[in-house]
Amino acid sequence: MNQTVPILPGVKGYYILMLNVDEPIPISRGRWRWIIEPGIYYYVGSAYGLGGLYYRVKRHYRKIKKIRWHIDSLTTSRYVEIIYIILLIPIKRDVSTDLESYISNKLIRKYSPIKGFGCSDKRNDYSHLFYCKAGPDKCIQDLETLITSDEYLRGYIVVIS
């Protein structure tokens, strides 16, 4: 799968990747073992390092890279394609709320979490990867509705790609 990287801002913020997994993918990272079954998944991440959203999301599109995070084990697979992205850019820097955890806690109410995936740095989070049982179009529609209807997220610029 040869994917085109969308135009991305170099600012800091949060993102949600929507992934299409075509084949089962076994993943082993530290004490964790998962088999990611085919389907549509949401991954919630943050980009507060050097280069912000531009470098972090661009990195997820690369198939060849050092495996650093759980998500790298998925995004390096030839059976995984990033099919949709939502970027959340803070209008004002509010350090009191961890938006990555906030969004994950919203998604866990509606979607099937993959226990421990992507949240080893967030001890109170159950998961940052969620399975959406519907098809791609419905998953996109549901995710957009979930994000754009949230009162708290009105403090963020939402970029949908």
N, C-alpha and C positions, 0 to 999 in steps of 0.2 A: 504494500500500500504506500503510494507516494502522496504525501499530504502537503498541501500548501499552507504555510504558516500565515495566519491573518496579521494585519497591521495591529501592533500592540503598543500601548503607551509605556514609557519607562518609569512611571510613577509607582509608588508602593500601594499595595491593596490586597484584596482577596479575590479568589477565582473559584469557579465551579466548572470542572470539565465534564462533559458527557461523553462516555466511551461506549463504543460498540465492540463487544467481544464475540468473535466468530467461533472459537474452539475452546474447550476447557484448558485452563492454564494453571498448572501447579506452581505454587510460590512457597518458598521456604526462606524466612528471614529471622535469624536468631531463634527464639523459642517458638515463634509463630509458624504455622503451616496452614495454607489455604488452598482450595481448588476453586478458582473463579470460573464459574460455569458460563456458557454463552448467554448473551443478552445485553441489555442496556444498563449502564452504571453511571452514577454521579460521584465525582471525587471532589472534595472540598479542600482547598489549600490556601496558603498565604504567601505573599511575596514582599517581604520587608527587608530583604537583603539588597546587595549591590545590583543595580539594574532593574529592580522592582519587577513588575508584571511582565515587562518585555523579555527579560532574560529567563525568568522562571517558566513562563508558559512556552516560550520558544524551545527551552530545554526539553519539555515534555513531548514536543514533536519529533525530537531526534531519536532515531532508532538505535544508534550506536552511542553509548555513553557509559560512564562508570555508574554502577547501581549504588545510589546513595540513600534513597528513600523507598518505602514500600511501593509507591506508585511507579517507580522506575522499572520494577519487575513486570508491570503491565505494559507501560508505554514502549518498552523495547521489543515487545512481542510483535511478530508479523501478523498475529491474529487480532490485534487491537488497533482501532482507529478512533481518533478524537473527532467527534462529529459535531460538537457544539460547545461553546464557551460562554460563560457569563463572568464579566469582570465587575468587581465592586470597589470603587475608588472613594475613599472618605473625603467628604467636603471639608470637614474639620477633623483633625487627628484626635480621636477619642480613645485614650489609652485605657479607660476603665472597662471597656467591653472587648472581649476577644470574639471577633465576628466569625472566625473559623469554628469555634465551639458553638456559638449562637446558631449558625446555619445548620451545623451537624445535628444539634438538638431539635431543630425544626424538621429536618429530613427524617430523623429516626421515628417520628410519629406517623409517617405516611409510607415509608419505604423500608425494605429489608436491609438492615445494616450487616456488614461483614465484620464481625467482632475483631477489634484490635487493629484493623487495617488503617494505616496512615496516621495514627494518633498516638504513637509511642511517646511523643513529647507533651501530650496532653493527658495527664493521669485521670482526669475526671470525664474524659470523652470515651464513648463506647466504640465509635468508628468514625472514619472520614470517607468511607466508601459505602455506597448504597445501591442496591439493586432495584430497578424499576421494572415491574412486570409487564407494563404496556409496551407497545411498539414505539419506535423513535419519535414519530410526530406527536403522539399523546404525551410522551415523557417530556418533550420540549415544551409543549403547551402547559403541562402541569408545573414544571419548574419555573417557567416565566410567571405564571399566576402566583405561585408561592412567594417568589421574590418581589414582584412588583406590588403585591397587595399588603406587604408587611410594613406597618407604620414605622417601626424602628429603622428600617432600611431606607427610608426617605432621606436620611442624612448621608446617603452615598449616591454617587453617580453610577448608574447601572449601564454597562455596555454589553450588548448582546451580539454575539458573532456566530 
